[in-house]
Amino acid sequence: MSSAAAGEGSSSSRKGKEREEDGAGGSRRREEGDDVAVGELDMGDVYGAAAGWVEARTSCPHLSAMPAAGADDLARVPPPDSPCFRCHHPAENWLCLICKDVLCSRFINKHMLIHYQETGHCLALSFCDLSVWCFTCDSYLDVQAILELRPIYEVAHLLKFGERPPFRSLEVLDLSTGSSSSRT
């Protein structure tokens, strides 16, 4: 899903959109849409760009803008079927992770984008698919990998589905020893 699909910007991973080919000592870029010879591996298919995949960020310098994930803040998360606070549209709504306002996406009336432009509140969670978007980074954030996002994601998941979300364990590579360990 591209940032345009997220609703509020334009960015996508370059992985898969182009690749280097080494011919007789030279190289050229293969742009998306170029033909691929039968039997040749299309890196766009490998990385998913042809299917519209975007790699979510595993860190974000704007997370400090979120209030601490205490019980009071998490209790303020409205139900996922909440309408947009401005136009009352019932679908395609996002939760501002800073102030907990619910506002519609660019596919409706762009109220979440306007909210970001007016307030600088850059972090939002989609009530459609529970993805998290950073307007300033112009990117999705990986709620599985970013521990600061887990409490708000868990509350939204509970409200939407009535059960806790499954979290994958995070593999951590200890660079000093070269060994890996798991953490959750």
Rosetta constraint file for C-alpha pairs under 8 A:
AtomPair CA 1 CA 5 HARMONIC 5.85 0.50
AtomPair CA 1 CA 6 HARMONIC 7.19 0.50
AtomPair CA 1 CA 52 HARMONIC 5.20 0.50
AtomPair CA 1 CA 53 HARMONIC 5.26 0.50
AtomPair CA 1 CA 54 HARMONIC 5.74 0.50
AtomPair CA 2 CA 6 HARMONIC 6.38 0.50
AtomPair CA 2 CA 10 HARMONIC 7.20 0.50
AtomPair CA 2 CA 11 HARMONIC 6.49 0.50
AtomPair CA 2 CA 12 HARMONIC 5.68 0.50
AtomPair CA 2 CA 52 HARMONIC 6.59 0.50
AtomPair CA 2 CA 53 HARMONIC 7.22 0.50
AtomPair CA 2 CA 54 HARMONIC 6.21 0.50
AtomPair CA 3 CA 7 HARMONIC 6.21 0.50
AtomPair CA 3 CA 8 HARMONIC 6.35 0.50
AtomPair CA 3 CA 9 HARMONIC 5.38 0.50
AtomPair CA 3 CA 10 HARMONIC 5.15 0.50
AtomPair CA 3 CA 11 HARMONIC 5.48 0.50
AtomPair CA 3 CA 12 HARMONIC 6.76 0.50
AtomPair CA 3 CA 138 HARMONIC 6.78 0.50
AtomPair CA 3 CA 139 HARMONIC 6.47 0.50
AtomPair CA 3 CA 140 HARMONIC 7.60 0.50
AtomPair CA 4 CA 8 HARMONIC 5.74 0.50
AtomPair CA 4 CA 9 HARMONIC 5.27 0.50
AtomPair CA 4 CA 10 HARMONIC 5.17 0.50
AtomPair CA 4 CA 11 HARMONIC 7.36 0.50
AtomPair CA 6 CA 105 HARMONIC 7.75 0.50
AtomPair CA 6 CA 133 HARMONIC 7.20 0.50
AtomPair CA 7 CA 105 HARMONIC 5.48 0.50
AtomPair CA 7 CA 106 HARMONIC 4.72 0.50
AtomPair CA 7 CA 107 HARMONIC 6.59 0.50
AtomPair CA 7 CA 110 HARMONIC 7.75 0.50
AtomPair CA 7 CA 113 HARMONIC 7.72 0.50
AtomPair CA 8 CA 105 HARMONIC 7.52 0.50
AtomPair CA 8 CA 106 HARMONIC 6.13 0.50
AtomPair CA 8 CA 110 HARMONIC 7.84 0.50
AtomPair CA 8 CA 113 HARMONIC 5.85 0.50
AtomPair CA 8 CA 135 HARMONIC 7.17 0.50
AtomPair CA 9 CA 135 HARMONIC 7.50 0.50
AtomPair CA 9 CA 138 HARMONIC 6.40 0.50
AtomPair CA 10 CA 138 HARMONIC 7.33 0.50
AtomPair CA 11 CA 138 HARMONIC 6.63 0.50
AtomPair CA 11 CA 139 HARMONIC 7.38 0.50
AtomPair CA 12 CA 54 HARMONIC 6.20 0.50
AtomPair CA 13 CA 17 HARMONIC 7.83 0.50
AtomPair CA 13 CA 49 HARMONIC 7.33 0.50
AtomPair CA 13 CA 54 HARMONIC 5.81 0.50
AtomPair CA 13 CA 55 HARMONIC 6.78 0.50
AtomPair CA 14 CA 18 HARMONIC 6.80 0.50
AtomPair CA 14 CA 49 HARMONIC 7.85 0.50
AtomPair CA 15 CA 19 HARMONIC 7.87 0.50
AtomPair CA 15 CA 44 HARMONIC 7.19 0.50
AtomPair CA 15 CA 47 HARMONIC 6.28 0.50
AtomPair CA 15 CA 49 HARMONIC 6.79 0.50
AtomPair CA 16 CA 32 HARMONIC 7.86 0.50
AtomPair CA 16 CA 43 HARMONIC 5.25 0.50
AtomPair CA 16 CA 44 HARMONIC 3.57 0.50
AtomPair CA 16 CA 45 HARMONIC 6.95 0.50
AtomPair CA 16 CA 46 HARMONIC 7.17 0.50
AtomPair CA 16 CA 47 HARMONIC 5.26 0.50
AtomPair CA 16 CA 48 HARMONIC 6.62 0.50
AtomPair CA 16 CA 49 HARMONIC 5.17 0.50
AtomPair CA 16 CA 50 HARMONIC 7.17 0.50
AtomPair CA 17 CA 30 HARMONIC 7.80 0.50
AtomPair CA 17 CA 31 HARMONIC 6.03 0.50
AtomPair CA 17 CA 32 HARMONIC 5.05 0.50
AtomPair CA 17 CA 44 HARMONIC 5.78 0.50
AtomPair CA 17 CA 49 HARMONIC 6.19 0.50
AtomPair CA 17 CA 50 HARMONIC 7.47 0.50
AtomPair CA 18 CA 29 HARMONIC 5.95 0.50
AtomPair CA 18 CA 30 HARMONIC 5.05 0.50
AtomPair CA 18 CA 31 HARMONIC 4.92 0.50
AtomPair CA 18 CA 32 HARMONIC 6.27 0.50
AtomPair CA 18 CA 43 HARMONIC 7.90 0.50
AtomPair CA 18 CA 44 HARMONIC 7.34 0.50
AtomPair CA 19 CA 29 HARMONIC 5.58 0.50
AtomPair CA 19 CA 30 HARMONIC 5.52 0.50
AtomPair CA 19 CA 31 HARMONIC 7.55 0.50
AtomPair CA 19 CA 43 HARMONIC 7.02 0.50
AtomPair CA 20 CA 27 HARMONIC 6.17 0.50
AtomPair CA 20 CA 28 HARMONIC 5.92 0.50
AtomPair CA 20 CA 29 HARMONIC 5.20 0.50
AtomPair CA 20 CA 30 HARMONIC 6.84 0.50
AtomPair CA 21 CA 27 HARMONIC 5.23 0.50
AtomPair CA 21 CA 28 HARMONIC 5.74 0.50
AtomPair CA 21 CA 29 HARMONIC 6.67 0.50
AtomPair CA 21 CA 30 HARMONIC 7.50 0.50
AtomPair CA 22 CA 26 HARMONIC 5.67 0.50
AtomPair CA 22 CA 27 HARMONIC 4.68 0.50
AtomPair CA 22 CA 28 HARMONIC 7.29 0.50
AtomPair CA 23 CA 27 HARMONIC 5.98 0.50
AtomPair CA 30 CA 34 HARMONIC 6.38 0.50
AtomPair CA 32 CA 44 HARMONIC 7.60 0.50
AtomPair CA 32 CA 50 HARMONIC 7.84 0.50
AtomPair CA 36 CA 40 HARMONIC 6.37 0.50
AtomPair CA 36 CA 41 HARMONIC 7.69 0.50
AtomPair CA 36 CA 42 HARMONIC 6.52 0.50
AtomPair CA 42 CA 46 HARMONIC 6.75 0.50
AtomPair CA 43 CA 47 HARMONIC 6.11 0.50
AtomPair CA 44 CA 48 HARMONIC 5.73 0.50
AtomPair CA 44 CA 49 HARMONIC 5.36 0.50
AtomPair CA 44 CA 50 HARMONIC 5.42 0.50
AtomPair CA 45 CA 49 HARMONIC 6.74 0.50
AtomPair CA 45 CA 50 HARMONIC 5.83 0.50
AtomPair CA 45 CA 51 HARMONIC 7.39 0.50
AtomPair CA 47 CA 53 HARMONIC 7.80 0.50
AtomPair CA 48 CA 52 HARMONIC 6.37 0.50
AtomPair CA 48 CA 53 HARMONIC 5.13 0.50
AtomPair CA 48 CA 54 HARMONIC 7.74 0.50
AtomPair CA 49 CA 53 HARMONIC 5.19 0.50
AtomPair CA 49 CA 54 HARMONIC 7.01 0.50
AtomPair CA 55 CA 140 HARMONIC 7.69 0.50
AtomPair CA 56 CA 139 HARMONIC 6.65 0.50
AtomPair CA 56 CA 140 HARMONIC 4.79 0.50
AtomPair CA 56 CA 141 HARMONIC 4.92 0.50
AtomPair CA 56 CA 142 HARMONIC 5.22 0.50
AtomPair CA 57 CA 139 HARMONIC 6.83 0.50
AtomPair CA 57 CA 140 HARMONIC 6.18 0.50
AtomPair CA 57 CA 141 HARMONIC 4.74 0.50
AtomPair CA 57 CA 142 HARMONIC 5.72 0.50
AtomPair CA 58 CA 141 HARMONIC 6.18 0.50
AtomPair CA 58 CA 142 HARMONIC 5.36 0.50
AtomPair CA 58 CA 145 HARMONIC 5.66 0.50
AtomPair CA 58 CA 146 HARMONIC 5.94 0.50
AtomPair CA 59 CA 141 HARMONIC 7.14 0.50
AtomPair CA 59 CA 142 HARMONIC 7.85 0.50
AtomPair CA 59 CA 145 HARMONIC 7.99 0.50
AtomPair CA 59 CA 146 HARMONIC 6.32 0.50
AtomPair CA 60 CA 134 HARMONIC 7.95 0.50
AtomPair CA 60 CA 137 HARMONIC 7.43 0.50
AtomPair CA 60 CA 141 HARMONIC 7.43 0.50
AtomPair CA 62 CA 66 HARMONIC 7.93 0.50
AtomPair CA 62 CA 122 HARMONIC 7.58 0.50
AtomPair CA 62 CA 123 HARMONIC 7.79 0.50
AtomPair CA 62 CA 134 HARMONIC 7.85 0.50
AtomPair CA 62 CA 136 HARMONIC 7.88 0.50
AtomPair CA 63 CA 123 HARMONIC 7.78 0.50
AtomPair CA 63 CA 148 HARMONIC 7.38 0.50
AtomPair CA 65 CA 98 HARMONIC 6.70 0.50
AtomPair CA 65 CA 121 HARMONIC 7.79 0.50
AtomPair CA 66 CA 97 HARMONIC 6.18 0.50
AtomPair CA 66 CA 98 HARMONIC 4.99 0.50
AtomPair CA 66 CA 123 HARMONIC 7.81 0.50
AtomPair CA 67 CA 73 HARMONIC 7.20 0.50
AtomPair CA 67 CA 98 HARMONIC 6.36 0.50
AtomPair CA 68 CA 73 HARMONIC 7.33 0.50
AtomPair CA 69 CA 73 HARMONIC 6.06 0.50
AtomPair CA 69 CA 74 HARMONIC 6.27 0.50
AtomPair CA 69 CA 148 HARMONIC 7.95 0.50
AtomPair CA 69 CA 151 HARMONIC 6.46 0.50
AtomPair CA 69 CA 152 HARMONIC 7.16 0.50
AtomPair CA 70 CA 74 HARMONIC 6.20 0.50
AtomPair CA 71 CA 75 HARMONIC 5.93 0.50
AtomPair CA 72 CA 76 HARMONIC 6.70 0.50
AtomPair CA 73 CA 77 HARMONIC 7.35 0.50
AtomPair CA 74 CA 151 HARMONIC 7.77 0.50
AtomPair CA 74 CA 152 HARMONIC 6.58 0.50
AtomPair CA 74 CA 155 HARMONIC 7.03 0.50
AtomPair CA 76 CA 100 HARMONIC 6.86 0.50
AtomPair CA 77 CA 100 HARMONIC 6.25 0.50
AtomPair CA 77 CA 155 HARMONIC 7.55 0.50
AtomPair CA 77 CA 156 HARMONIC 7.37 0.50
AtomPair CA 78 CA 82 HARMONIC 6.62 0.50
AtomPair CA 78 CA 100 HARMONIC 7.62 0.50
AtomPair CA 78 CA 102 HARMONIC 7.96 0.50
AtomPair CA 79 CA 156 HARMONIC 7.57 0.50
AtomPair CA 79 CA 159 HARMONIC 5.95 0.50
AtomPair CA 79 CA 160 HARMONIC 7.20 0.50
AtomPair CA 80 CA 127 HARMONIC 5.29 0.50
AtomPair CA 80 CA 128 HARMONIC 7.93 0.50
AtomPair CA 80 CA 156 HARMONIC 7.02 0.50
AtomPair CA 80 CA 159 HARMONIC 6.69 0.50
AtomPair CA 80 CA 160 HARMONIC 5.84 0.50
AtomPair CA 81 CA 90 HARMONIC 6.84 0.50
AtomPair CA 81 CA 91 HARMONIC 7.57 0.50
AtomPair CA 81 CA 127 HARMONIC 7.58 0.50
AtomPair CA 82 CA 90 HARMONIC 6.66 0.50
AtomPair CA 82 CA 93 HARMONIC 7.81 0.50
AtomPair CA 82 CA 102 HARMONIC 7.00 0.50
AtomPair CA 83 CA 87 HARMONIC 7.94 0.50
AtomPair CA 83 CA 88 HARMONIC 4.83 0.50
AtomPair CA 83 CA 89 HARMONIC 5.26 0.50
AtomPair CA 83 CA 90 HARMONIC 4.31 0.50
AtomPair CA 83 CA 91 HARMONIC 6.84 0.50
AtomPair CA 83 CA 93 HARMONIC 6.98 0.50
AtomPair CA 83 CA 102 HARMONIC 6.94 0.50
AtomPair CA 83 CA 103 HARMONIC 7.47 0.50
AtomPair CA 83 CA 104 HARMONIC 7.94 0.50
AtomPair CA 84 CA 88 HARMONIC 4.47 0.50
AtomPair CA 84 CA 89 HARMONIC 5.30 0.50
AtomPair CA 84 CA 90 HARMONIC 6.56 0.50
AtomPair CA 84 CA 91 HARMONIC 7.98 0.50
AtomPair CA 84 CA 93 HARMONIC 6.26 0.50
AtomPair CA 84 CA 102 HARMONIC 5.29 0.50
AtomPair CA 84 CA 103 HARMONIC 4.34 0.50
AtomPair CA 84 CA 104 HARMONIC 5.35 0.50
AtomPair CA 84 CA 111 HARMONIC 7.93 0.50
AtomPair CA 85 CA 101 HARMONIC 6.89 0.50
AtomPair CA 85 CA 102 HARMONIC 5.72 0.50
AtomPair CA 85 CA 103 HARMONIC 5.81 0.50
AtomPair CA 86 CA 103 HARMONIC 6.90 0.50
AtomPair CA 86 CA 111 HARMONIC 7.19 0.50
AtomPair CA 87 CA 109 HARMONIC 7.81 0.50
AtomPair CA 89 CA 104 HARMONIC 7.06 0.50
AtomPair CA 89 CA 108 HARMONIC 7.83 0.50
AtomPair CA 91 CA 104 HARMONIC 7.27 0.50
AtomPair CA 91 CA 128 HARMONIC 7.90 0.50
AtomPair CA 92 CA 104 HARMONIC 5.72 0.50
AtomPair CA 92 CA 105 HARMONIC 5.68 0.50
AtomPair CA 92 CA 107 HARMONIC 7.42 0.50
AtomPair CA 92 CA 108 HARMONIC 7.18 0.50
AtomPair CA 92 CA 126 HARMONIC 7.52 0.50
AtomPair CA 92 CA 127 HARMONIC 7.09 0.50
AtomPair CA 92 CA 128 HARMONIC 6.19 0.50
AtomPair CA 93 CA 102 HARMONIC 6.35 0.50
AtomPair CA 93 CA 103 HARMONIC 5.36 0.50
AtomPair CA 93 CA 104 HARMONIC 4.17 0.50
AtomPair CA 93 CA 105 HARMONIC 5.77 0.50
AtomPair CA 93 CA 126 HARMONIC 6.27 0.50
AtomPair CA 93 CA 127 HARMONIC 5.81 0.50
AtomPair CA 93 CA 128 HARMONIC 7.11 0.50
AtomPair CA 94 CA 102 HARMONIC 5.53 0.50
AtomPair CA 94 CA 103 HARMONIC 5.38 0.50
AtomPair CA 94 CA 104 HARMONIC 5.96 0.50
AtomPair CA 94 CA 105 HARMONIC 6.67 0.50
AtomPair CA 94 CA 112 HARMONIC 6.80 0.50
AtomPair CA 94 CA 124 HARMONIC 6.05 0.50
AtomPair CA 94 CA 125 HARMONIC 5.37 0.50
AtomPair CA 94 CA 126 HARMONIC 4.38 0.50
AtomPair CA 94 CA 127 HARMONIC 5.57 0.50
AtomPair CA 94 CA 128 HARMONIC 7.98 0.50
AtomPair CA 95 CA 100 HARMONIC 5.76 0.50
AtomPair CA 95 CA 101 HARMONIC 5.81 0.50
AtomPair CA 95 CA 102 HARMONIC 4.60 0.50
AtomPair CA 95 CA 103 HARMONIC 6.59 0.50
AtomPair CA 95 CA 124 HARMONIC 5.33 0.50
AtomPair CA 95 CA 125 HARMONIC 5.02 0.50
AtomPair CA 95 CA 126 HARMONIC 6.35 0.50
AtomPair CA 95 CA 127 HARMONIC 6.97 0.50
AtomPair CA 96 CA 100 HARMONIC 4.83 0.50
AtomPair CA 96 CA 101 HARMONIC 5.32 0.50
AtomPair CA 96 CA 102 HARMONIC 6.34 0.50
AtomPair CA 96 CA 103 HARMONIC 7.68 0.50
AtomPair CA 96 CA 112 HARMONIC 7.70 0.50
AtomPair CA 96 CA 121 HARMONIC 7.07 0.50
AtomPair CA 96 CA 122 HARMONIC 7.87 0.50
AtomPair CA 96 CA 123 HARMONIC 6.11 0.50
AtomPair CA 96 CA 124 HARMONIC 4.49 0.50
AtomPair CA 96 CA 125 HARMONIC 6.60 0.50
AtomPair CA 97 CA 121 HARMONIC 7.81 0.50
AtomPair CA 97 CA 123 HARMONIC 5.46 0.50
AtomPair CA 97 CA 124 HARMONIC 5.25 0.50
AtomPair CA 97 CA 125 HARMONIC 6.81 0.50
AtomPair CA 98 CA 121 HARMONIC 6.10 0.50
AtomPair CA 98 CA 122 HARMONIC 7.99 0.50
AtomPair CA 98 CA 123 HARMONIC 6.88 0.50
AtomPair CA 99 CA 121 HARMONIC 7.91 0.50
AtomPair CA 102 CA 112 HARMONIC 7.79 0.50
AtomPair CA 103 CA 111 HARMONIC 5.37 0.50
AtomPair CA 103 CA 112 HARMONIC 4.90 0.50
AtomPair CA 103 CA 115 HARMONIC 8.00 0.50
AtomPair CA 104 CA 108 HARMONIC 6.08 0.50
AtomPair CA 104 CA 109 HARMONIC 6.27 0.50
AtomPair CA 104 CA 110 HARMONIC 5.98 0.50
AtomPair CA 104 CA 111 HARMONIC 5.24 0.50
AtomPair CA 104 CA 112 HARMONIC 5.64 0.50
AtomPair CA 105 CA 109 HARMONIC 6.52 0.50
AtomPair CA 105 CA 110 HARMONIC 4.99 0.50
AtomPair CA 105 CA 111 HARMONIC 6.41 0.50
AtomPair CA 105 CA 112 HARMONIC 5.84 0.50
AtomPair CA 105 CA 113 HARMONIC 7.18 0.50
AtomPair CA 106 CA 110 HARMONIC 3.83 0.50
AtomPair CA 106 CA 111 HARMONIC 7.19 0.50
AtomPair CA 106 CA 112 HARMONIC 7.51 0.50
AtomPair CA 106 CA 113 HARMONIC 6.92 0.50
AtomPair CA 110 CA 114 HARMONIC 6.22 0.50
AtomPair CA 111 CA 115 HARMONIC 5.98 0.50
AtomPair CA 112 CA 116 HARMONIC 6.26 0.50
AtomPair CA 113 CA 117 HARMONIC 6.27 0.50
AtomPair CA 114 CA 118 HARMONIC 6.05 0.50
AtomPair CA 115 CA 119 HARMONIC 5.86 0.50
AtomPair CA 115 CA 120 HARMONIC 7.51 0.50
AtomPair CA 115 CA 121 HARMONIC 7.14 0.50
AtomPair CA 116 CA 120 HARMONIC 4.79 0.50
AtomPair CA 116 CA 121 HARMONIC 4.94 0.50
AtomPair CA 116 CA 122 HARMONIC 5.68 0.50
AtomPair CA 116 CA 135 HARMONIC 7.38 0.50
AtomPair CA 117 CA 121 HARMONIC 7.92 0.50
AtomPair CA 122 CA 133 HARMONIC 7.91 0.50
AtomPair CA 122 CA 134 HARMONIC 5.34 0.50
AtomPair CA 122 CA 135 HARMONIC 4.85 0.50
AtomPair CA 122 CA 136 HARMONIC 5.83 0.50
AtomPair CA 123 CA 132 HARMONIC 7.05 0.50
AtomPair CA 123 CA 133 HARMONIC 5.82 0.50
AtomPair CA 123 CA 134 HARMONIC 4.69 0.50
AtomPair CA 123 CA 135 HARMONIC 6.50 0.50
AtomPair CA 124 CA 132 HARMONIC 5.59 0.50
AtomPair CA 124 CA 133 HARMONIC 5.35 0.50
AtomPair CA 124 CA 134 HARMONIC 6.63 0.50
AtomPair CA 125 CA 130 HARMONIC 5.78 0.50
AtomPair CA 125 CA 131 HARMONIC 5.61 0.50
AtomPair CA 125 CA 132 HARMONIC 4.37 0.50
AtomPair CA 125 CA 133 HARMONIC 6.38 0.50
AtomPair CA 126 CA 130 HARMONIC 4.79 0.50
AtomPair CA 126 CA 131 HARMONIC 5.35 0.50
AtomPair CA 126 CA 132 HARMONIC 6.34 0.50
AtomPair CA 126 CA 133 HARMONIC 7.89 0.50
AtomPair CA 127 CA 131 HARMONIC 7.86 0.50
AtomPair CA 127 CA 156 HARMONIC 7.79 0.50
AtomPair CA 130 CA 153 HARMONIC 7.05 0.50
AtomPair CA 130 CA 156 HARMONIC 7.26 0.50
AtomPair CA 130 CA 157 HARMONIC 7.35 0.50
AtomPair CA 131 CA 140 HARMONIC 7.06 0.50
AtomPair CA 131 CA 141 HARMONIC 7.45 0.50
AtomPair CA 131 CA 142 HARMONIC 7.93 0.50
AtomPair CA 131 CA 143 HARMONIC 7.48 0.50
AtomPair CA 132 CA 140 HARMONIC 5.64 0.50
AtomPair CA 132 CA 141 HARMONIC 5.41 0.50
AtomPair CA 132 CA 142 HARMONIC 7.35 0.50
AtomPair CA 132 CA 143 HARMONIC 7.03 0.50
AtomPair CA 133 CA 138 HARMONIC 7.38 0.50
AtomPair CA 133 CA 139 HARMONIC 5.80 0.50
AtomPair CA 133 CA 140 HARMONIC 4.38 0.50
AtomPair CA 133 CA 141 HARMONIC 5.89 0.50
AtomPair CA 134 CA 138 HARMONIC 5.70 0.50
AtomPair CA 134 CA 139 HARMONIC 5.54 0.50
AtomPair CA 134 CA 140 HARMONIC 6.23 0.50
AtomPair CA 134 CA 141 HARMONIC 6.96 0.50
AtomPair CA 135 CA 139 HARMONIC 6.84 0.50
AtomPair CA 141 CA 146 HARMONIC 7.63 0.50
AtomPair CA 142 CA 146 HARMONIC 6.08 0.50
AtomPair CA 143 CA 147 HARMONIC 7.27 0.50
AtomPair CA 143 CA 149 HARMONIC 5.53 0.50
AtomPair CA 143 CA 150 HARMONIC 6.03 0.50
AtomPair CA 143 CA 153 HARMONIC 7.01 0.50
AtomPair CA 144 CA 150 HARMONIC 6.99 0.50
AtomPair CA 144 CA 167 HARMONIC 6.23 0.50
AtomPair CA 144 CA 168 HARMONIC 6.71 0.50
AtomPair CA 145 CA 170 HARMONIC 6.83 0.50
AtomPair CA 146 CA 150 HARMONIC 7.00 0.50
AtomPair CA 149 CA 153 HARMONIC 6.09 0.50
AtomPair CA 150 CA 154 HARMONIC 5.83 0.50
AtomPair CA 151 CA 155 HARMONIC 6.31 0.50
AtomPair CA 152 CA 156 HARMONIC 6.21 0.50
AtomPair CA 153 CA 157 HARMONIC 6.01 0.50
AtomPair CA 154 CA 158 HARMONIC 6.09 0.50
AtomPair CA 154 CA 164 HARMONIC 6.19 0.50
AtomPair CA 154 CA 165 HARMONIC 6.14 0.50
AtomPair CA 155 CA 159 HARMONIC 6.16 0.50
AtomPair CA 155 CA 164 HARMONIC 7.98 0.50
AtomPair CA 156 CA 160 HARMONIC 6.06 0.50
AtomPair CA 157 CA 161 HARMONIC 5.75 0.50
AtomPair CA 157 CA 162 HARMONIC 7.20 0.50
AtomPair CA 157 CA 163 HARMONIC 6.88 0.50
AtomPair CA 157 CA 164 HARMONIC 6.40 0.50
AtomPair CA 157 CA 165 HARMONIC 6.11 0.50
AtomPair CA 158 CA 162 HARMONIC 4.59 0.50
AtomPair CA 158 CA 163 HARMONIC 4.82 0.50
AtomPair CA 158 CA 164 HARMONIC 5.42 0.50
AtomPair CA 158 CA 165 HARMONIC 7.36 0.50
AtomPair CA 159 CA 163 HARMONIC 7.89 0.50
AtomPair CA 167 CA 184 HARMONIC 7.62 0.50
AtomPair CA 168 CA 184 HARMONIC 7.24 0.50
AtomPair CA 169 CA 182 HARMONIC 6.24 0.50
AtomPair CA 169 CA 183 HARMONIC 5.78 0.50
AtomPair CA 169 CA 184 HARMONIC 4.77 0.50
AtomPair CA 170 CA 182 HARMONIC 5.64 0.50
AtomPair CA 170 CA 183 HARMONIC 5.27 0.50
AtomPair CA 170 CA 184 HARMONIC 5.83 0.50
AtomPair CA 171 CA 180 HARMONIC 6.49 0.50
AtomPair CA 171 CA 181 HARMONIC 5.81 0.50
AtomPair CA 171 CA 182 HARMONIC 4.74 0.50
AtomPair CA 171 CA 183 HARMONIC 6.54 0.50
AtomPair CA 172 CA 180 HARMONIC 5.49 0.50
AtomPair CA 172 CA 181 HARMONIC 5.34 0.50
AtomPair CA 172 CA 182 HARMONIC 6.00 0.50
AtomPair CA 172 CA 183 HARMONIC 7.16 0.50
AtomPair CA 173 CA 178 HARMONIC 6.48 0.50
AtomPair CA 173 CA 179 HARMONIC 5.88 0.50
AtomPair CA 173 CA 180 HARMONIC 4.29 0.50
AtomPair CA 173 CA 181 HARMONIC 6.45 0.50
AtomPair CA 174 CA 178 HARMONIC 5.44 0.50
AtomPair CA 174 CA 179 HARMONIC 5.52 0.50
AtomPair CA 174 CA 180 HARMONIC 5.85 0.50
AtomPair CA 174 CA 181 HARMONIC 7.53 0.50
AtomPair CA 175 CA 179 HARMONIC 7.38 0.50
